[in-house]
């Protein structure tokens, strides 16, 4: 257990109704007791744990800084499992900074990024995947993202990993007995039982690996680029998806000259959506820069929404746009279905191949349900939306699960031909990789890196 007294402002910067300063570690109650004048008879030091007291935060000379509610949570029943005090004052930055300054002058140290959560992990309150999920809960872009993060925070993902580790340990113990006491009457697993267990572990790991595609989208958003020649309705589509007038919509070709990136959601799927400059052959230098950027964005995007205007004839620019979609996940959107159409999906067939083609109108909203459905399908693939608590959503975990899977594949391959000692090396490799996911076996460097992406006060 770590005892050094740390403190930080735990709420966001700026003006707000209330703001919170959090302290954790030995002496936090005594420190705040000295700077707090409760209105009631009970002092903070003598108050029960998990009680809130109302009073004034005062300077050394006794003058008042602000009114505050002070919450006392004694170890181990607190976020960090240490003594924690939270001061809830008004949420102005001057107020909060002055209270924090008094706390620091009184002997606390400013907490590092993620240090409260790191202590919660080090003190055994959260496993590493749950600790990591704290930031995912805070930054969750949609309800589906939040559901996934909350499940991880509640430890469901960690439990799955824990169950796999138990199975691995049973296998290792079995093989060690075979080596050490070959003639002993210890009950052994048959070869079929060992193979069955290996198959099961492998299948679970493989299913987990497949969830990364979905988990990453739910956590970070699906990078989507809207592409199309000028005036097909790209900005109109963006505005419709955002539900606001963010992009300029005009009849003048070439008005969107740079790319805009916006976060929005479609059917619970977070989208990092980029509206790009209209792509066409141009002599205009500024427009050409925008078009070049549009091409770069299109390359980086995971999903392309290629937009066409069916009220005007198809052009060479449209065909160039279809060339850009080669090898990329693409939904072709035939826009302006409310107008008389000059052509339809069959005219596009020779260029679109197997790509999805939907007819839409950003004016009437026609086809948006179908677009929502298509995006949802692309996101979940064969993963079940109800099972997101077990999804992998970060590259570190994905790499570790893959590593464990490779070790299990080696054991499966060598099971009949290699001695037990060799099999155990790979089983231990898998065990260790899974231990890194939950933090049972993890280096200080990795921990520092994980918690450094947290905010101060968390
Ligand atoms: P962009 O240059 O591709 O971004 O196209 P805009 O979104 O600026 O739209 C160009 C013009 O097409 C504007 O006058 C829009 O009002 C119009 N427009 C966009 N979508 C539709 C649609 O579905 N139906 C009709 N009738 N007009 C549309």
Boltz pocket constraint, residues with backbone or C-beta under 6 A from the ligand:
constraints:
  - pocket:
      binder: B
      contacts: [[A, 228], [A, 229], [A, 230], [A, 231], [A, 232], [A, 233], [A, 234], [A, 235], [A, 236], [A, 237], [A, 248], [A, 249], [A, 250], [A, 251], [A, 252], [A, 254], [A, 255], [A, 256], [A, 276], [A, 278], [A, 335], [A, 336], [A, 337], [A, 338], [A, 339], [A, 360], [A, 361], [A, 362], [A, 363], [A, 364]]
      max_distance: 6.0
